[in-house]
């Protein structure tokens, strides 16, 4: 069974909480799971969940190893307790990937069961056997499945929680004693297709992101991961204004040719978001990466291939034009997509098209801070940020809130230097 000593934690009373608040010991006594080393946010989250805290929220920067952390925590809870653990993910694809990762952590006496009609398979257990009453297991479902038929669970673990609405998670967790949420607050939030204006004056709206609603509860505990393993120091500094907690780069050495971590590409001022000349410049920059020598984070040194490069844009019309241009350059293997579709992915070299180009009155879509964050954090070795010089004018005319406008400007200035 897990105890304080296992986690390298000593109990200490916290004035605003009746139970013990763990703090890290500096003297670990055994080998710890990755992400659960003594004193880490992961170890604290595991302990607080184990001890029965009803709401635990783990905020994460991009590339901090959320999936690894969820897999390790779920494995420990399943293997060392008789608690009923249900894991929920916003998408079918995400749930299947997470189930596979959890299964890799499990020993032969435990397994993972996928419980949703949309899944392609029903188990990730040892030997491919569906979980039985003999083996303890983790159940993996989609959030939609849990919302439609709330599971009876001791602990509901929600991956990518910032992509779930507060209303959906309230329904999904209706029969769960505890909820552990893990997610990146900088990501693009869930898409809401209904009119949310009637909820405008509420402290928390049903359409708000789930952790933001649950965090208002007095018994909620909020932690944050403090390292990113994907992003370098320059990128961490660039996107820092988008987060209300600090984190550092723990990225391994990596590079693309002699390029800096971040470089700008100055596009012409235009009134067309998919201006052909601008898109041609973007496509040419992406093509220039192919064949460059690169050092990858795993220590491999080799030329950049098409699959190592991505172009990310905000609009479908830009993606359509850029896709055609990459094919005309005989580079169909370069990934081209919107920020929404590429959220969660990573590539060695990325060209990102600023959402503000081609318009003097940007839409809510283009002004989304989540979209800005996703587009500026898909790269590992190199990012080219493509923007036009009028971005400041667009922000000044389109963003009424001066604090939000300042964040937009600060991030872009750090990306561009102008």
ZAZA-819428 format. One record per residue (C-alpha): residue number from 1; x, y, z. Coordinates in steps of 0.02 Angstrom, whole numbers, plus 32768, in hexadecimal, padded with zeros to 4 digits. Layout:
residues N
<nr NUM&px X&py Y&pz Z> $
...
end
This chain:
residues 418
<nr 1&px 8000&py 8000&pz 8000> $
<nr 2&px 8038&py 80B2&pz 7FE2> $
<nr 3&px 8064&py 8115&pz 807C> $
<nr 4&px 80BC&py 81B9&pz 80A3> $
<nr 5&px 8166&py 8168&pz 80AA> $
<nr 6&px 814E&py 811B&pz 7FFD> $
<nr 7&px 8134&py 81C8&pz 7FB6> $
<nr 8&px 81C0&py 8219&pz 8016> $
<nr 9&px 8142&py 8288&pz 806E> $
<nr 10&px 8133&py 82C6&pz 8120> $
<nr 11&px 808A&py 82FC&pz 8165> $
<nr 12&px 8070&py 83B1&pz 8195> $
<nr 13&px 7FCF&py 8407&pz 81C6> $
<nr 14&px 7F94&py 8490&pz 8152> $
<nr 15&px 7F2E&py 851C&pz 81A3> $
<nr 16&px 7EA9&py 8521&pz 811B> $
<nr 17&px 7E93&py 8465&pz 8112> $
<nr 18&px 7E6A&py 83EF&pz 81A0> $
<nr 19&px 7ED1&py 8360&pz 815C> $
<nr 20&px 7F8C&py 834D&pz 8149> $
<nr 21&px 7FE5&py 83A9&pz 80BF> $
<nr 22&px 807A&py 8345&pz 807F> $
<nr 23&px 8121&py 8394&pz 8060> $
<nr 24&px 81B2&py 833B&pz 800C> $
<nr 25&px 823A&py 82DE&pz 8068> $
<nr 26&px 82E9&py 82F1&pz 8026> $
<nr 27&px 8317&py 823D&pz 804F> $
<nr 28&px 82BE&py 81C2&pz 7FDB> $
<nr 29&px 82D4&py 810C&pz 800E> $
<nr 30&px 82A2&py 80A9&pz 7F73> $
<nr 31&px 828F&py 80B4&pz 7EB7> $
<nr 32&px 81FE&py 8124&pz 7E86> $
<nr 33&px 8190&py 8125&pz 7DED> $
<nr 34&px 81B8&py 81A7&pz 7D68> $
<nr 35&px 815E&py 8247&pz 7D95> $
<nr 36&px 813B&py 820F&pz 7E48> $
<nr 37&px 81E5&py 8234&pz 7E94> $
<nr 38&px 81E1&py 827E&pz 7F44> $
<nr 39&px 81B3&py 8334&pz 7F48> $
<nr 40&px 816A&py 833A&pz 7E99> $
<nr 41&px 80BB&py 8379&pz 7E73> $
<nr 42&px 8091&py 82CA&pz 7E36> $
<nr 43&px 80BD&py 827C&pz 7EDE> $
<nr 44&px 8056&py 82FD&pz 7F39> $
<nr 45&px 7FC2&py 82E1&pz 7EC5> $
<nr 46&px 7FCB&py 8225&pz 7EE0> $
<nr 47&px 7FCF&py 823A&pz 7F9C> $
<nr 48&px 7F3F&py 82B6&pz 7FA3> $
<nr 49&px 7ED7&py 8245&pz 7F34> $
<nr 50&px 7F05&py 81AC&pz 7F9B> $
<nr 51&px 7ED6&py 8201&pz 803D> $
<nr 52&px 7E29&py 822E&pz 7FFD> $
<nr 53&px 7E2F&py 82E4&pz 7FC6> $
<nr 54&px 7D91&py 82F9&pz 7F5D> $
<nr 55&px 7DD8&py 836D&pz 7ED7> $
<nr 56&px 7E8E&py 836E&pz 7E9C> $
<nr 57&px 7EC0&py 83D5&pz 7E04> $
<nr 58&px 7F6A&py 83C7&pz 7DB1> $
<nr 59&px 7F92&py 8456&pz 7D3A> $
<nr 60&px 8018&py 8433&pz 7CB9> $
<nr 61&px 807C&py 8497&pz 7C3A> $
<nr 62&px 8092&py 8450&pz 7B8A> $
<nr 63&px 8102&py 83B8&pz 7B7F> $
<nr 64&px 8109&py 8395&pz 7C39> $
<nr 65&px 80DE&py 82DC&pz 7C2D> $
<nr 66&px 8026&py 82E0&pz 7C5D> $
<nr 67&px 8003&py 8236&pz 7C12> $
<nr 68&px 8096&py 81E7&pz 7C6C> $
<nr 69&px 805E&py 8231&pz 7D10> $
<nr 70&px 7FAA&py 81F7&pz 7CFC> $
<nr 71&px 7FE6&py 8149&pz 7CCD> $
<nr 72&px 8057&py 813C&pz 7D65> $
<nr 73&px 7FD4&py 817E&pz 7DDF> $
<nr 74&px 7F4C&py 810B&pz 7D9D> $
<nr 75&px 7FC0&py 8076&pz 7DA2> $
<nr 76&px 7FEE&py 8095&pz 7E58> $
<nr 77&px 7F39&py 80AC&pz 7E8B> $
<nr 78&px 7F00&py 800E&pz 7E31> $
<nr 79&px 7F8F&py 7F9D&pz 7E66> $
<nr 80&px 7F98&py 7FD4&pz 7F1C> $
<nr 81&px 7EE3&py 7FEC&pz 7F4C> $
<nr 82&px 7E37&py 7FA1&pz 7F33> $
<nr 83&px 7DEF&py 8046&pz 7EFA> $
<nr 84&px 7D86&py 804B&pz 7E5D> $
<nr 85&px 7DE6&py 80BA&pz 7DE3> $
<nr 86&px 7D96&py 8102&pz 7D47> $
<nr 87&px 7DFC&py 816A&pz 7CCC> $
<nr 88&px 7DA5&py 81E1&pz 7C54> $
<nr 89&px 7DE9&py 8239&pz 7BBA> $
<nr 90&px 7D91&py 82BA&pz 7B4A> $
<nr 91&px 7DAF&py 8257&pz 7AA9> $
<nr 92&px 7DAB&py 81A2&pz 7A71> $
<nr 93&px 7E59&py 81B0&pz 7A2A> $
<nr 94&px 7E9C&py 81FC&pz 7ACA> $
<nr 95&px 7E4A&py 8177&pz 7B35> $
<nr 96&px 7E92&py 80E9&pz 7ACD> $
<nr 97&px 7F41&py 8134&pz 7AD2> $
<nr 98&px 7F35&py 814E&pz 7B8E> $
<nr 99&px 7EF7&py 809D&pz 7BAA> $
<nr 100&px 7F8C&py 8059&pz 7B4C> $
<nr 101&px 8004&py 80C2&pz 7BB4> $
<nr 102&px 7FB4&py 808A&pz 7C58> $
<nr 103&px 7FBD&py 7FD4&pz 7C20> $
<nr 104&px 8078&py 7FE4&pz 7C04> $
<nr 105&px 808B&py 8017&pz 7CBB> $
<nr 106&px 801D&py 7F8C&pz 7D02> $
<nr 107&px 8062&py 7EE8&pz 7D42> $
<nr 108&px 801B&py 7E41&pz 7D06> $
<nr 109&px 7F99&py 7E3A&pz 7D91> $
<nr 110&px 7F41&py 7ED7&pz 7D5A> $
<nr 111&px 7EFA&py 7F19&pz 7CB8> $
<nr 112&px 7E9F&py 7FA5&pz 7C5F> $
<nr 113&px 7DEF&py 7F98&pz 7C1B> $
<nr 114&px 7DAA&py 800C&pz 7B96> $
<nr 115&px 7CF0&py 8021&pz 7BB9> $
<nr 116&px 7C9D&py 807E&pz 7B2B> $
<nr 117&px 7C49&py 8045&pz 7A8A> $
<nr 118&px 7CB5&py 80BD&pz 7A24> $
<nr 119&px 7D57&py 8065&pz 7A51> $
<nr 120&px 7DA9&py 7FF1&pz 79D4> $
<nr 121&px 7DD7&py 7F75&pz 7A5C> $
<nr 122&px 7DA1&py 7F4F&pz 7B0E> $
<nr 123&px 7E41&py 7F28&pz 7B6C> $
<nr 124&px 7EFA&py 7F4A&pz 7B7F> $
<nr 125&px 7F18&py 7EC0&pz 7BFC> $
<nr 126&px 7FA4&py 7E40&pz 7C08> $
<nr 127&px 7F8F&py 7DC0&pz 7B7F> $
<nr 128&px 7EFE&py 7E20&pz 7B33> $
<nr 129&px 7E7F&py 7DDF&pz 7BAF> $
<nr 130&px 7DE6&py 7E44&pz 7BDC> $
<nr 131&px 7DEA&py 7E74&pz 7C93> $
<nr 132&px 7D97&py 7DF6&pz 7D05> $
<nr 133&px 7D5D&py 7DF7&pz 7DB9> $
<nr 134&px 7E05&py 7DAC&pz 7DE8> $
<nr 135&px 7E72&py 7E36&pz 7DA5> $
<nr 136&px 7E66&py 7EE8&pz 7DE7> $
<nr 137&px 7E5F&py 7F66&pz 7D5B> $
<nr 138&px 7E4B&py 801A&pz 7D26> $
<nr 139&px 7DB4&py 8044&pz 7CBB> $
<nr 140&px 7DD1&py 80C2&pz 7C30> $
<nr 141&px 7D3F&py 811F&pz 7BE2> $
<nr 142&px 7D1D&py 81C0&pz 7B84> $
<nr 143&px 7CD7&py 8255&pz 7BE2> $
<nr 144&px 7C3C&py 824D&pz 7B73> $
<nr 145&px 7C20&py 8198&pz 7BA5> $
<nr 146&px 7C32&py 81C5&pz 7C5D> $
<nr 147&px 7BBB&py 8258&pz 7C48> $
<nr 148&px 7B35&py 81EB&pz 7BF9> $
<nr 149&px 7B4C&py 815E&pz 7C77> $
<nr 150&px 7BAB&py 819C&pz 7D11> $
<nr 151&px 7C1D&py 8113&pz 7D56> $
<nr 152&px 7C1C&py 80E1&pz 7E0C> $
<nr 153&px 7CD1&py 8105&pz 7E36> $
<nr 154&px 7D39&py 8125&pz 7ECF> $
<nr 155&px 7DA9&py 8194&pz 7E64> $
<nr 156&px 7D86&py 81DE&pz 7DB9> $
<nr 157&px 7E29&py 8212&pz 7D64> $
<nr 158&px 7E0F&py 8290&pz 7CD7> $
<nr 159&px 7E98&py 82A7&pz 7C56> $
<nr 160&px 7E9F&py 8347&pz 7BED> $
<nr 161&px 7E23&py 8392&pz 7C66> $
<nr 162&px 7E2C&py 8441&pz 7C1B> $
<nr 163&px 7DDA&py 83FB&pz 7B7E> $
<nr 164&px 7D3F&py 83CC&pz 7BE3> $
<nr 165&px 7CB4&py 8444&pz 7C14> $
<nr 166&px 7C84&py 845B&pz 7CC9> $
<nr 167&px 7BD3&py 841F&pz 7CA4> $
<nr 168&px 7C0F&py 837F&pz 7C4F> $
<nr 169&px 7C85&py 8351&pz 7CDC> $
<nr 170&px 7C04&py 8374&pz 7D62> $
<nr 171&px 7B93&py 82F6&pz 7D0B> $
<nr 172&px 7C20&py 827A&pz 7CEA> $
<nr 173&px 7C57&py 827E&pz 7DA1> $
<nr 174&px 7BA8&py 8271&pz 7DEB> $
<nr 175&px 7BCD&py 81C9&pz 7E3D> $
<nr 176&px 7C88&py 81DE&pz 7E5F> $
<nr 177&px 7CC5&py 81FC&pz 7F10> $
<nr 178&px 7D63&py 8256&pz 7ED6> $
<nr 179&px 7D9E&py 82AB&pz 7E37> $
<nr 180&px 7E53&py 82C0&pz 7DFF> $
<nr 181&px 7E66&py 8337&pz 7D6A> $
<nr 182&px 7F04&py 834A&pz 7D02> $
<nr 183&px 7F15&py 83C6&pz 7C75> $
<nr 184&px 7F69&py 845A&pz 7C23> $
<nr 185&px 7F10&py 8500&pz 7C49> $
<nr 186&px 7F67&py 854E&pz 7BB3> $
<nr 187&px 7F11&py 84DC&pz 7B36> $
<nr 188&px 7E7A&py 8502&pz 7ACA> $
<nr 189&px 7DDE&py 84E3&pz 7B31> $
<nr 190&px 7D47&py 8478&pz 7B03> $
<nr 191&px 7CDD&py 84AE&pz 7A70> $
<nr 192&px 7C31&py 84EC&pz 7AA6> $
<nr 193&px 7BAC&py 84FA&pz 7A1F> $
<nr 194&px 7B22&py 8549&pz 7A89> $
<nr 195&px 7B08&py 85FF&pz 7AB6> $
<nr 196&px 7B67&py 861B&pz 7B5A> $
<nr 197&px 7B31&py 86D0&pz 7B73> $
<nr 198&px 7AA8&py 86A5&pz 7BF4> $
<nr 199&px 7B32&py 8663&pz 7C67> $
<nr 200&px 7B9E&py 86FF&pz 7C57> $
<nr 201&px 7B81&py 873F&pz 7D08> $
<nr 202&px 7B9E&py 8699&pz 7D5F> $
<nr 203&px 7C39&py 8678&pz 7DC8> $
<nr 204&px 7C4E&py 85D5&pz 7D6A> $
<nr 205&px 7BF3&py 85AF&pz 7CC8> $
<nr 206&px 7BC0&py 8500&pz 7C8F> $
<nr 207&px 7C2A&py 8523&pz 7BF4> $
<nr 208&px 7CC7&py 854E&pz 7C58> $
<nr 209&px 7D58&py 84D5&pz 7C59> $
<nr 210&px 7D3F&py 844F&pz 7CDD> $
<nr 211&px 7DD6&py 8473&pz 7D4D> $
<nr 212&px 7DA8&py 852B&pz 7D56> $
<nr 213&px 7CFE&py 8500&pz 7D9D> $
<nr 214&px 7D38&py 847A&pz 7E16> $
<nr 215&px 7DC8&py 84E8&pz 7E53> $
<nr 216&px 7D49&py 855D&pz 7EA5> $
<nr 217&px 7D18&py 84D6&pz 7F20> $
<nr 218&px 7D65&py 84F4&pz 7FCD> $
<nr 219&px 7D9F&py 843F&pz 7FD6> $
<nr 220&px 7DFA&py 8443&pz 7F2E> $
<nr 221&px 7EB7&py 8430&pz 7F2A> $
<nr 222&px 7F15&py 8479&pz 7E95> $
<nr 223&px 7FC7&py 8446&pz 7E69> $
<nr 224&px 8032&py 8466&pz 7DD0> $
<nr 225&px 80BD&py 840D&pz 7D75> $
<nr 226&px 8159&py 8479&pz 7D70> $
<nr 227&px 81BC&py 8435&pz 7CDC> $
<nr 228&px 81A4&py 8420&pz 7C21> $
<nr 229&px 8208&py 839A&pz 7BC8> $
<nr 230&px 81D9&py 83D8&pz 7B19> $
<nr 231&px 81FA&py 8492&pz 7B1A> $
<nr 232&px 829F&py 84EE&pz 7B29> $
<nr 233&px 82C5&py 8585&pz 7B94> $
<nr 234&px 829A&py 8606&pz 7B0F> $
<nr 235&px 81EE&py 85BB&pz 7AF1> $
<nr 236&px 81CB&py 85AB&pz 7BAB> $
<nr 237&px 81F1&py 8665&pz 7BBD> $
<nr 238&px 8184&py 868E&pz 7B26> $
<nr 239&px 80E6&py 8636&pz 7B63> $
<nr 240&px 80FE&py 865E&pz 7C1C> $
<nr 241&px 807D&py 86ED&pz 7C16> $
<nr 242&px 7FF8&py 866C&pz 7BEA> $
<nr 243&px 800A&py 860F&pz 7C90> $
<nr 244&px 7FED&py 8641&pz 7D44> $
<nr 245&px 8073&py 85CB&pz 7D85> $
<nr 246&px 812D&py 85BD&pz 7D63> $
<nr 247&px 8181&py 852C&pz 7D0A> $
<nr 248&px 822D&py 850C&pz 7CC3> $
<nr 249&px 8278&py 84B1&pz 7C2E> $
<nr 250&px 82BC&py 8403&pz 7C4C> $
<nr 251&px 82CE&py 83DE&pz 7B92> $
<nr 252&px 8361&py 8376&pz 7B5B> $
<nr 253&px 83DE&py 83C0&pz 7AE0> $
<nr 254&px 8390&py 83D0&pz 7A34> $
<nr 255&px 83A6&py 843D&pz 799A> $
<nr 256&px 837C&py 8451&pz 78E2> $
<nr 257&px 840F&py 8483&pz 7876> $
<nr 258&px 8456&py 8527&pz 78B2> $
<nr 259&px 83A9&py 8571&pz 78D1> $
<nr 260&px 8380&py 85C5&pz 7977> $
<nr 261&px 82F5&py 857D&pz 79E3> $
<nr 262&px 827E&py 8605&pz 79A8> $
<nr 263&px 8289&py 866B&pz 7908> $
<nr 264&px 8212&py 86E8&pz 78B9> $
<nr 265&px 81CE&py 86EE&pz 7809> $
<nr 266&px 818D&py 879B&pz 77D9> $
<nr 267&px 80F4&py 878A&pz 7768> $
<nr 268&px 80AD&py 8818&pz 76FF> $
<nr 269&px 801D&py 887E&pz 7745> $
<nr 270&px 7F80&py 8841&pz 76EE> $
<nr 271&px 7EC3&py 883E&pz 76FF> $
<nr 272&px 7EBA&py 8786&pz 76D0> $
<nr 273&px 7EDA&py 8702&pz 7757> $
<nr 274&px 7F0A&py 8687&pz 76CE> $
<nr 275&px 7F6C&py 8701&pz 7665> $
<nr 276&px 7FC7&py 8698&pz 75E1> $
<nr 277&px 806B&py 86F6&pz 75F0> $
<nr 278&px 806E&py 86E5&pz 76AD> $
<nr 279&px 803E&py 862C&pz 76A7> $
<nr 280&px 80C5&py 860E&pz 7624> $
<nr 281&px 8147&py 8658&pz 769B> $
<nr 282&px 810A&py 85E4&pz 7725> $
<nr 283&px 8111&py 854A&pz 76B5> $
<nr 284&px 81BF&py 8577&pz 767A> $
<nr 285&px 81FD&py 8589&pz 772D> $
<nr 286&px 81B5&py 84DE&pz 775C> $
<nr 287&px 8206&py 8490&pz 76C3> $
<nr 288&px 82AF&py 84D9&pz 76F3> $
<nr 289&px 82B7&py 846B&pz 778E> $
<nr 290&px 82B7&py 83C9&pz 772B> $
<nr 291&px 8364&py 837C&pz 7725> $
<nr 292&px 83AF&py 83EA&pz 77AD> $
<nr 293&px 8418&py 838A&pz 782B> $
<nr 294&px 83BF&py 8382&pz 78D2> $
<nr 295&px 83DE&py 8340&pz 797F> $
<nr 296&px 8340&py 82F2&pz 79C6> $
<nr 297&px 831B&py 82E9&pz 7A81> $
<nr 298&px 8337&py 822D&pz 7A81> $
<nr 299&px 83EC&py 824B&pz 7A4F> $
<nr 300&px 83D4&py 821B&pz 7999> $
<nr 301&px 842E&py 828A&pz 791C> $
<nr 302&px 83EA&py 8281&pz 786A> $
<nr 303&px 83A1&py 82ED&pz 77DF> $
<nr 304&px 82F3&py 8337&pz 77F7> $
<nr 305&px 826D&py 82D3&pz 779D> $
<nr 306&px 81C2&py 830B&pz 7763> $
<nr 307&px 816C&py 82B9&pz 77F7> $
<nr 308&px 81D9&py 8321&pz 786D> $
<nr 309&px 818E&py 83C5&pz 782E> $
<nr 310&px 80E5&py 8416&pz 784B> $
<nr 311&px 808E&py 84B4&pz 7812> $
<nr 312&px 8006&py 84F1&pz 7887> $
<nr 313&px 7F85&py 8576&pz 785C> $
<nr 314&px 7EE5&py 85B8&pz 78A8> $
<nr 315&px 7E70&py 85B2&pz 7812> $
<nr 316&px 7E35&py 8524&pz 77A2> $
<nr 317&px 7E4F&py 858E&pz 7705> $
<nr 318&px 7F06&py 85A5&pz 7734> $
<nr 319&px 7F1A&py 84EB&pz 7753> $
<nr 320&px 7ECC&py 84C1&pz 76AA> $
<nr 321&px 7F40&py 8537&pz 764D> $
<nr 322&px 7FDB&py 8502&pz 76AE> $
<nr 323&px 7FB3&py 844A&pz 7694> $
<nr 324&px 7FA8&py 8465&pz 75D8> $
<nr 325&px 804C&py 84C5&pz 75D8> $
<nr 326&px 80A9&py 843F&pz 7639> $
<nr 327&px 806B&py 83BD&pz 75BD> $
<nr 328&px 80A4&py 8429&pz 752C> $
<nr 329&px 8150&py 842A&pz 757D> $
<nr 330&px 8147&py 836B&pz 7581> $
<nr 331&px 8140&py 836D&pz 7640> $
<nr 332&px 809A&py 8317&pz 7668> $
<nr 333&px 80E1&py 82CD&pz 7708> $
<nr 334&px 80EF&py 8376&pz 775E> $
<nr 335&px 8061&py 8386&pz 77DA> $
<nr 336&px 7FEE&py 841B&pz 77BA> $
<nr 337&px 7F5C&py 843F&pz 782D> $
<nr 338&px 7EFD&py 84B7&pz 789A> $
<nr 339&px 7F2F&py 84D6&pz 794D> $
<nr 340&px 7E95&py 8478&pz 7985> $
<nr 341&px 7EBE&py 83DC&pz 7920> $
<nr 342&px 7F78&py 83DB&pz 794F> $
<nr 343&px 7F5C&py 83FC&pz 7A08> $
<nr 344&px 7FBB&py 8377&pz 7A69> $
<nr 345&px 8039&py 8354&pz 79DE> $
<nr 346&px 80F0&py 8380&pz 79D3> $
<nr 347&px 816F&py 838F&pz 7944> $
<nr 348&px 8228&py 83B3&pz 793B> $
<nr 349&px 820D&py 8450&pz 78D0> $
<nr 350&px 816E&py 84B7&pz 78C0> $
<nr 351&px 8134&py 8550&pz 7860> $
<nr 352&px 80A1&py 85A6&pz 78B6> $
<nr 353&px 8037&py 8628&pz 785B> $
<nr 354&px 8000&py 86B2&pz 78D2> $
<nr 355&px 7F41&py 86AD&pz 78E1> $
<nr 356&px 7F3A&py 876B&pz 78D0> $
<nr 357&px 7F7C&py 877A&pz 781F> $
<nr 358&px 7F06&py 87B9&pz 7798> $
<nr 359&px 7E87&py 8813&pz 7804> $
<nr 360&px 7E7A&py 88BA&pz 785C> $
<nr 361&px 7DE8&py 887F&pz 78C7> $
<nr 362&px 7E19&py 87D4&pz 7908> $
<nr 363&px 7D91&py 8759&pz 793D> $
<nr 364&px 7D81&py 8701&pz 79E4> $
<nr 365&px 7DC8&py 8668&pz 798C> $
<nr 366&px 7E66&py 86C5&pz 7959> $
<nr 367&px 7E76&py 871A&pz 7A03> $
<nr 368&px 7E6C&py 867A&pz 7A69> $
<nr 369&px 7EFE&py 8673&pz 7AE2> $
<nr 370&px 7EEF&py 85B6&pz 7AE2> $
<nr 371&px 7F07&py 85B1&pz 7A26> $
<nr 372&px 7F9E&py 8624&pz 7A36> $
<nr 373&px 7FE9&py 85B1&pz 7ABA> $
<nr 374&px 7FCE&py 8512&pz 7A55> $
<nr 375&px 801B&py 855D&pz 79B9> $
<nr 376&px 80B4&py 859A&pz 7A16> $
<nr 377&px 80D7&py 84F3&pz 7A6B> $
<nr 378&px 80CE&py 8467&pz 79E9> $
<nr 379&px 8189&py 8467&pz 79C5> $
<nr 380&px 821A&py 8411&pz 7A19> $
<nr 381&px 82B6&py 8451&pz 79C0> $
<nr 382&px 827F&py 84EB&pz 795E> $
<nr 383&px 81EB&py 8560&pz 7945> $
<nr 384&px 81D6&py 85E0&pz 78BB> $
<nr 385&px 814C&py 865A&pz 78EB> $
<nr 386&px 8105&py 86AB&pz 784D> $
<nr 387&px 80AE&py 8752&pz 786A> $
<nr 388&px 808D&py 87FA&pz 7818> $
<nr 389&px 80CC&py 889E&pz 7864> $
<nr 390&px 801B&py 88DD&pz 7887> $
<nr 391&px 7FF5&py 885F&pz 7910> $
<nr 392&px 8000&py 88E8&pz 7995> $
<nr 393&px 7F7D&py 8951&pz 793C> $
<nr 394&px 7F09&py 88BB&pz 7930> $
<nr 395&px 7F1A&py 8897&pz 79EA> $
<nr 396&px 7EFE&py 894E&pz 7A16> $
<nr 397&px 7E5E&py 895A&pz 79B0> $
<nr 398&px 7E14&py 88AE&pz 79D4> $
<nr 399&px 7E3A&py 8889&pz 7A8B> $
<nr 400&px 7DD7&py 88F7&pz 7B04> $
<nr 401&px 7E25&py 88B1&pz 7BA2> $
<nr 402&px 7ED0&py 8905&pz 7BBA> $
<nr 403&px 7F14&py 8874&pz 7C22> $
<nr 404&px 7EE8&py 87F4&pz 7B9C> $
<nr 405&px 7F2E&py 8867&pz 7B16> $
<nr 406&px 7FD0&py 8873&pz 7B79> $
<nr 407&px 7FDF&py 87B6&pz 7B7D> $
<nr 408&px 7FC4&py 87A9&pz 7AC1> $
<nr 409&px 8049&py 882D&pz 7AA3> $
<nr 410&px 80C6&py 87E7&pz 7B20> $
<nr 411&px 80C2&py 8737&pz 7AD8> $
<nr 412&px 80D6&py 8774&pz 7A25> $
<nr 413&px 8161&py 87EB&pz 7A50> $
<nr 414&px 81C1&py 875D&pz 7AA2> $
<nr 415&px 81A4&py 86EF&pz 7A0A> $
<nr 416&px 81D0&py 8774&pz 7989> $
<nr 417&px 8241&py 87F4&pz 79DB> $
<nr 418&px 81E3&py 887F&pz 7984> $
end
